[in-house]
């Protein structure tokens, strides 16, 4: 059986690989940015 997943963080990808997932479909890249350079899409409070 082929198993695919989506991932929100690098930890999700590592976890998927540990469980023999063949492919990651969607990956959110916001978590890959350094905190000092990350920007929010949310409006300011």
N, C-alpha and C positions, 0 to 999 in steps of 0.2 A: 504494500500500500504506500502510495506517495503522500507525504505530509507536507503542507505548506503553512506558513504563518505570516502575520504582520508583526512589526516590532516598533515600540515607541522609544526604546533606549538601547544603548550598546549592551547592557546587561541582558535585555530580552533576546538579542541576537546570540550572545554566548550561551544562554539557557537553551535556546532552540537548537543550536549545534550540539549541545550536550545530549539532547534527546533525538538526535538523528533526523532533524527536519531537513528536507532536501532544498527548499527554497524559502526565501523571505520575500514576500510580495511588496508590501509598503513599509517604508522606514521613515520615521519622522527625524528630520535632521536638526531640529532646534536643540535637542539635548547634546548634540555633538559640538556645539559652539562653546567657546570658552565663556565662563560667566561674565567676565569683564567686557566682552564684545557682544554678548547676546542682547537682542532687543525683543521687546514684547509687542505683540500685535494688539494688545488690549489698550483701550483709551486710558489716559491718566485719570487718577481718582479725583 
